[in-house]
Amino acid sequence: MYPRINIDLKKINENIQMIKEITESRNIEIFAVTKAVCADEKIVDLLVYNGIRYLADARLTNLENIKSKEIKKVLLRLPSQSEVERVVKSTDISLNSTISTISLLNDEAKKLNKKHEIILMIELGDLREGIKPEEVLTYAEKIFKFDNINLKGLGVNLTCYGAVIPTPDKLDILIDLKNSIKEKFSYDIDIISGGNSSSLHLLKKDIMPLGINNLRIGETYLLGTETAYGKSFMYMNTDSFSLDAEIIEYYDKESIPNGLIGMDAFGNKVEYEDKGIIRRGILAIGRQDVNPNDIVAFDRRLEILGASSDHLIINFEKAKDDYSIGDIVRFKLNYGSLLDLYTSKYVSKNYIE
Ligand SMILES: *Cc1c(COP(=O)(O)O)cnc(C)c1O
């Protein structure tokens, strides 16, 4: 069935083993992040089989679908106040930044006679979630008053909204905060979580501050890339996933539309380049499945011209004799296309074991 994502479980397994080896040798434990693959059961199995102890996802639905009893579940996105009951029931740890939410989590945990663990997020410049570093002692004091909440860790998230690259000086702030909590409250915080796949470059350069003992890693074990500079990481597999889509029309046509030009299907004014008559192929996949800017054909002679909801249009001119209607074209994925394709119910999955 096409379109389909090809998922090479062997390559993903190799990546998991490498990332585990690299992080464990620096006394860093990882939360394996599953959101880009909607907590795919087969990939979850690989992670558990490799001894990963924490699985992390931004969506409760994904965490609820994970069956393994051996692992701890971490909610990465700050809990919605309307969902605290689900959070306490279906996760062990959540990332937090607001006392009123933590208080609601405490109430739920009390009802269920549980302890819920939290990682307090610190804002260090990327301007997504987190409290200001100077507020940490005030927050810690309030959190210690909740009987059913355990302040398990401090964390930072970088290179998401603000594209701020993790540097040793930023991560040192987390370690200083841990020390000041210890000094003031004689309380030892267990996890110091130094970010996501964009922090791995610090390991490669051997400048990861001692004291960072956790990273939350998704993209690197899936796509083999670190995300501070977008480079491939330590010779990991960068082609564990690919997309196949089928050609449903294959004709020579003009390269510029003919008629009074208005807006395209998405309300954009588009500029078209005149290349004369070209071989145009239409593939059965569209924006409902993936953003055309996030895929690249393995055959570099093919050029993506655009896409509507359900149709992807490609310039085959440089390779026109090598394809015909009904053929399959293969594409390389990035983080955005992996996320989109996994989320589309119209895309099937082909596991390679
Ligand atoms: C998505 C996410 C991660 C993982 O990011 P990758 O770039 O895939 O490693 C880590 N932490 C938080 C809070 C996230 O939302």
The ligand as an ORCA input file, in Angstrom:
! r2SCAN-3c Opt
* xyz 0 1
  C      10.641     16.855     21.724
  C      11.327     17.099     22.995
  C      12.577     16.503     23.241
  C      13.306     15.661     22.205
  O      13.825     16.439     21.181
  P      14.758     15.796     20.046
  O      15.258     16.957     19.286
  O      13.880     14.898     19.229
  O      15.835     15.040     20.730
  C      13.166     16.730     24.469
  N      12.569     17.497     25.409
  C      11.371     18.076     25.208
  C      10.778     18.914     26.288
  C      10.712     17.903     23.999
  O       9.525     18.492     23.801
*
